[in-house]
Amino acid sequence: VREAPAGVRTLLEVHVGEDAPGDVAEAELLLEAVRERAGGSGEEDIRCEMTRHAGRDHNLVTDMRDTGELHELLCRVLAPPSTAASEGDSGEGIPHEFVGFAECSDF
């Protein structure tokens, strides 16, 4: 693993369907690897959090896309730190009116 510059702080958000035991096991391995890498000093430059979605399986991202949850998640993650998600399109991140790639032939 290449070293990041000092002061770089990274949060990995991993979302898994609780009904996909293989995905949950892999996410737990990632959590453990990140904890080991961080060393538990309290001054971690990287941290990992896992969200288990009850009643969901390996097709979690498809379900999240279809319910609008994925869009909300991406808006939250990509919004500038000083911008609340409810403020609308700030010129950065994903515009709130973006509805996905429904007309894209790749999907």
MARLO-294418 format. One line per 3 residues: number of its first residue (from 1); their letters; for each residue x negated, y negated, z negated of N, C-alpha, C. Coordinates in Angstrom, 3 decimals. Layout:
BEGIN
NUM> A> X,Y,Z,X,Y,Z,X,Y,Z; ...
//
This chain:
BEGIN
1> VRE> -0.848,1.176,0.000,0.000,0.000,0.000,-0.887,-1.231,0.000; -0.634,-2.092,0.951,-1.402,-3.325,1.035,-1.001,-4.256,-0.099; -1.967,-4.943,-0.668,-1.709,-5.865,-1.767,-1.042,-7.134,-1.244
4> APA> -0.025,-7.589,-1.930,0.611,-8.862,-1.595,-0.165,-9.984,-2.275; -0.086,-11.185,-1.732,-0.769,-12.308,-2.377,-0.256,-12.519,-3.797; -1.106,-13.028,-4.664,-0.704,-13.294,-6.051,0.516,-14.207,-6.069
7> GVR> 1.402,-13.968,-6.985,2.595,-14.791,-7.139,3.769,-14.373,-6.272; 3.562,-13.426,-5.372,4.663,-12.972,-4.533,5.556,-12.066,-5.365; 6.800,-12.364,-5.398,7.752,-11.550,-6.146,8.775,-10.994,-5.166
10> TLL> 8.984,-9.703,-5.244,9.868,-9.017,-4.310,10.868,-8.179,-5.076; 12.127,-8.276,-4.692,13.174,-7.433,-5.257,13.723,-6.567,-4.140; 13.644,-5.266,-4.345,14.240,-4.316,-3.409,15.604,-3.926,-3.958
13> EVH> 16.625,-4.104,-3.161,17.969,-3.665,-3.541,18.279,-2.430,-2.723; 18.536,-1.321,-3.396,18.858,-0.080,-2.715,20.296,0.277,-3.059; 21.109,0.465,-2.038,22.508,0.826,-2.228,22.704,2.238,-1.709
16> VGE> 23.295,3.099,-2.526,23.525,4.485,-2.132,24.944,4.906,-2.480; 25.464,5.815,-1.660,26.751,6.416,-1.959,26.559,7.496,-3.012; 27.313,7.414,-4.089,27.179,8.371,-5.187,27.457,9.809,-4.748
19> DAP> 28.246,9.971,-3.679,28.582,11.306,-3.197,27.557,11.855,-2.195; 26.385,11.225,-2.137,25.301,11.690,-1.264,24.088,11.983,-2.147; 24.047,13.189,-2.740,22.990,13.499,-3.705,21.575,13.355,-3.147
22> GDV> 21.373,13.638,-1.865,20.053,13.479,-1.265,19.630,12.016,-1.229; 20.570,11.148,-0.883,20.277,9.711,-0.848,19.979,9.190,-2.250; 20.760,9.649,-3.224,20.538,9.225,-4.613,19.161,9.688,-5.084
25> AEA> 18.793,10.933,-4.778,17.488,11.461,-5.193,16.352,10.659,-4.568; 16.471,10.327,-3.292,15.428,9.541,-2.636,15.346,8.134,-3.216; 16.488,7.540,-3.523,16.487,6.206,-4.134,15.835,6.246,-5.512
28> ELL> 16.096,7.308,-6.269,15.464,7.437,-7.589,13.949,7.590,-7.457; 13.489,8.312,-6.433,12.048,8.427,-6.186,11.441,7.060,-5.860; 12.153,6.271,-5.077,11.676,4.924,-4.759,11.611,4.068,-6.014
31> LEA> 12.654,4.135,-6.848,12.661,3.381,-8.103,11.446,3.726,-8.955; 11.180,5.008,-9.077,10.055,5.464,-9.888,8.724,4.998,-9.293; 8.583,5.073,-7.984,7.343,4.640,-7.332,7.115,3.139,-7.540
34> VRE> 8.166,2.364,-7.456,8.037,0.918,-7.661,7.688,0.624,-9.118; 8.340,1.325,-10.048,8.003,1.132,-11.478,6.540,1.466,-11.741; 6.082,2.564,-11.157,4.693,2.980,-11.331,3.747,1.942,-10.736
37> RAG> 4.092,1.440,-9.567,3.265,0.423,-8.896,3.223,-0.858,-9.708; 4.350,-1.238,-10.309,4.425,-2.477,-11.076,3.670,-2.375,-12.391; 3.549,-1.193,-12.931,2.780,-1.003,-14.153,3.492,-1.365,-15.433
40> GSG> 4.721,-1.832,-15.355,5.482,-2.123,-16.569,4.952,-3.271,-17.398; 4.202,-4.190,-16.789,3.596,-5.293,-17.534,4.582,-6.399,-17.874; 5.737,-6.392,-17.234,6.694,-7.477,-17.437,6.448,-8.620,-16.466
43> EED> 5.340,-8.610,-15.785,4.992,-9.626,-14.793,4.933,-8.992,-13.413; 5.879,-8.128,-13.119,5.865,-7.368,-11.877,5.955,-8.272,-10.660; 5.186,-7.928,-9.642,5.296,-8.639,-8.377,6.331,-7.969,-7.472
46> IRC> 6.805,-6.803,-7.887,7.831,-6.081,-7.131,8.745,-5.364,-8.122; 10.013,-5.358,-7.791,11.000,-4.693,-8.636,12.035,-4.054,-7.729; 12.631,-2.985,-8.196,13.616,-2.259,-7.407,14.855,-2.010,-8.262
49> EMT> 16.005,-2.250,-7.670,17.281,-1.990,-8.342,18.125,-1.107,-7.431; 18.830,-0.172,-8.050,19.691,0.719,-7.280,21.142,0.494,-7.682; 21.995,0.388,-6.675,23.433,0.295,-6.894,24.062,1.547,-6.325
52> RHA> 24.744,2.296,-7.188,25.468,3.499,-6.749,26.922,3.116,-6.488; 27.396,3.485,-5.335,28.773,3.175,-4.953,29.619,4.429,-5.124; 30.489,4.406,-6.111,31.352,5.552,-6.422,32.286,5.853,-5.254
55> GRD> 32.457,7.159,-4.999,33.385,7.586,-3.971,32.881,7.367,-2.556; 31.636,7.001,-2.417,31.056,6.768,-1.099,29.966,7.800,-0.838; 29.697,8.077,0.450,28.709,9.095,0.795,27.595,8.505,1.656
58> HNL> 26.997,9.340,2.493,25.864,8.938,3.325,26.239,7.830,4.314; 27.522,7.700,4.616,27.992,6.677,5.554,28.316,5.363,4.843; 27.630,5.102,3.763,27.885,3.907,2.954,27.844,2.626,3.774
61> VTD> 26.829,2.450,4.589,26.696,1.193,5.324,27.861,0.987,6.298; 28.344,2.072,6.887,29.498,1.965,7.780,30.730,1.542,6.998; 30.939,2.165,5.838,32.064,1.788,4.987,31.953,0.323,4.547
64> MRD> 30.747,-0.077,4.146,30.547,-1.457,3.703,30.777,-2.444,4.849; 30.349,-2.073,6.047,30.587,-2.928,7.213,32.087,-3.078,7.460; 32.797,-1.952,7.434,34.219,-1.965,7.751,35.063,-2.709,6.722
67> TGE> 34.607,-2.764,5.468,35.367,-3.463,4.430,34.921,-4.911,4.232; 33.845,-5.309,4.928,33.343,-6.673,4.769,32.303,-6.811,3.666; 32.078,-5.745,2.906,31.103,-5.803,1.813,29.683,-6.020,2.312
70> LHE> 29.355,-5.434,3.461,28.007,-5.575,4.003,27.741,-7.030,4.372; 28.704,-7.660,4.998,28.568,-9.072,5.360,28.345,-9.927,4.108; 29.137,-9.695,3.080,28.982,-10.446,1.828,27.599,-10.221,1.222
73> LLC> 27.148,-8.975,1.229,25.835,-8.645,0.682,24.735,-9.361,1.461; 24.801,-9.300,2.783,23.775,-9.950,3.595,23.786,-11.466,3.425; 24.955,-12.062,3.335,25.034,-13.511,3.097,24.383,-13.863,1.765
76> RVL> 24.639,-13.070,0.738,24.056,-13.333,-0.576,22.544,-13.191,-0.553; 22.069,-12.129,0.070,20.635,-11.852,0.081,19.872,-12.859,0.944; 20.453,-13.282,2.053,19.748,-14.153,2.977,19.963,-15.639,2.730
79> APP> 20.873,-15.978,1.827,21.114,-17.392,1.546,19.908,-18.004,0.849; 19.607,-19.259,1.150,18.523,-19.932,0.428,18.818,-19.917,-1.069; 17.800,-19.807,-1.918,18.010,-19.697,-3.358,18.879,-20.799,-3.960
82> STA> 18.818,-22.000,-3.423,19.579,-23.105,-4.004,20.987,-23.225,-3.444; 21.359,-22.321,-2.551,22.665,-22.394,-1.905,23.587,-21.316,-2.437; 24.720,-21.716,-2.974,25.716,-20.736,-3.424,26.403,-20.165,-2.196
85> ASE> 26.769,-18.889,-2.266,27.410,-18.214,-1.131,28.692,-18.912,-0.704; 29.366,-19.590,-1.625,30.635,-20.225,-1.303,30.476,-21.543,-0.561; 29.249,-22.040,-0.382,29.046,-23.324,0.271,29.119,-23.237,1.782
88> GDS> 29.211,-22.037,2.336,29.302,-21.890,3.776,27.943,-21.861,4.422; 27.924,-22.113,5.720,26.692,-22.029,6.492,25.817,-23.237,6.216; 24.635,-22.987,5.667,23.703,-24.062,5.344,22.668,-24.248,6.443
91> GEG> 22.815,-23.523,7.565,21.823,-23.584,8.614,20.764,-22.510,8.458; 20.802,-21.780,7.368,19.868,-20.696,7.133,20.672,-19.453,6.778; 20.086,-18.303,6.980,20.777,-17.063,6.640,21.867,-16.756,7.642
94> IPH> 22.846,-15.990,7.232,23.940,-15.581,8.115,25.117,-16.517,7.917; 25.622,-17.127,8.990,26.803,-17.987,8.844,27.985,-17.170,8.333; 28.798,-17.763,7.482,29.926,-17.044,6.890,30.956,-16.622,7.922
97> EFV> 31.038,-17.334,9.041,32.020,-16.956,10.055,31.537,-15.818,10.954; 30.275,-15.399,10.799,29.730,-14.294,11.585,30.488,-13.017,11.226; 30.987,-12.313,12.244,31.793,-11.119,11.993,31.122,-9.830,12.418
100> GFA> 29.908,-9.904,12.884,29.197,-8.688,13.243,28.946,-8.576,14.725; 28.585,-7.394,15.117,28.199,-7.138,16.492,29.254,-6.306,17.209; 30.529,-6.587,16.981,31.610,-5.788,17.539,31.554,-5.732,19.059
103> ECS> 31.110,-6.783,19.715,31.080,-6.829,21.170,29.736,-6.385,21.749; 28.817,-5.975,20.911,27.481,-5.557,21.350,27.524,-4.101,21.801; 27.035,-3.832,23.004,27.098,-2.466,23.538,26.198,-1.480,22.796
106> DF> 25.273,-1.990,21.982,24.384,-1.114,21.221,25.074,-0.440,20.037; 26.254,-0.914,19.667,26.914,-0.398,18.464,28.166,0.356,18.817
//
